[in-house]
Amino acid sequence: MFLLICKQVKWPEKELKAASRLYFSSIKISEQDNHILYALFQLIYFRSKIYFISAAKHIFTLFKKDLLLEARQQYSFFGILLYIGSTIFVLYMAINQPETKVWNGLFWVLQLFICINAVAKSFLQESKGRMLYFYSVASPVNFVLAKLIFNSLLMLLMSLLSLLIFSALLGNVIPKLLPFIGITLLGSLSLSLVFTFLAAIAAKAQQSPVIMAILGFPVIIVQLMLLMRLSNTAFAPLLTIPISTVLLLAAMDLLVVLLAIILFPFLWKD
């Protein structure tokens, strides 16, 4: 049991020796067995350390692959920028300077469609031959984590650009600008994680748009309700941002990441 616990803990060298001596001295074993168990204990520690370093390198390599593909296929990136600019310009021509509630609602609707266009196609664009190649050279956990990180960073960039253009054309009506920027980053992160996970499931189904709509609707509605509640506080100078709602969104993000780590290896085998 002690060794199983130590697999999950990243011990420094001094604490490693002290903990092993304390444990071995408490169970009354011989000096020779003490040395053997300590060697095993140290071997497990270094093997786990090497594993995490290797996993981080693989995740970075896969992330770099997605970044290079996005840099080469620039029509995808600039297509999203064109969508953001044209949509906000149409809103500006139609309603010019909206009131705060309309401004807030339109902004989050725009974020939702930006995420669908930018993130949801991440797995759908991978061909079967390429996925078979990744299956032979990469771990499913590393692969899905690299996708989650890349799509999250891409969505964060798109959200900041859309907020800048939105404020420039439709007016900056936000009394608490810095809290609203933080809410925007948290919301874009939440949306990107959910749609990346749904895209991984939908890529293995024949009716992928239908699967994404059915699975994503309950989760997205809850997230948008929480984000609207948070962002409303940024438009009211006397209201404070509820920390419980922020923690709830963060917990949902963590849950999505854990579900992706647990479930994606089963999808990967198919």
MOGICOR-V220120 format. One line per field, one symbol per residue. ss: DSSP state (H for helix, E for strand, - for the rest). psi: psi as a letter, one per 30 degrees, with the letter a starting at -180 (. if undefined). Layout:
ss->???
psi->???
This chain:
ss->-HHHHHH-----HHHHHHHHHHHHHH----HHHHHHHHHHHHHHHHHHHHHHHHHHHHHHHHHHHHHHHHHH-HHHHHHHHHHHHHHHHHHHHHH----HHHHHHHHHHHHHHHHHHH---------HHHHHHHHHH--HHHHHHHHHHHHHHHHHHHHHHHHHHHHHHH------HHHHHHHHHHHHHHHHHHHHHHHHHH-----HHHHHHHHHHHHHHHHHHHHHHHHHHH--------HHHHHHHHHHHHHHHHHHHHHHHHHHH-
psi->eeeeefefkjkleeeeeeeeeeeeffgilleeeeeeeeeeeeeeeeeeeeeeeeeeeeeeeeeeeeeeeeeeiffeefeeeeeeeeeeeeeefefcjlleeeeeeeefeeeefeeeeeefgefffkleeeeeeeefflkeeeeeeeeeeeeeeeeeeeeeeeeeeeeeegkjgjeieeeeeeeeeeeeeeeeeefeeeeeefffleieeeeeeeefeeeeeeeeeeeeeefefffjffklkjeeeeeeeeeeeeeeeeeeeefeeeeef.
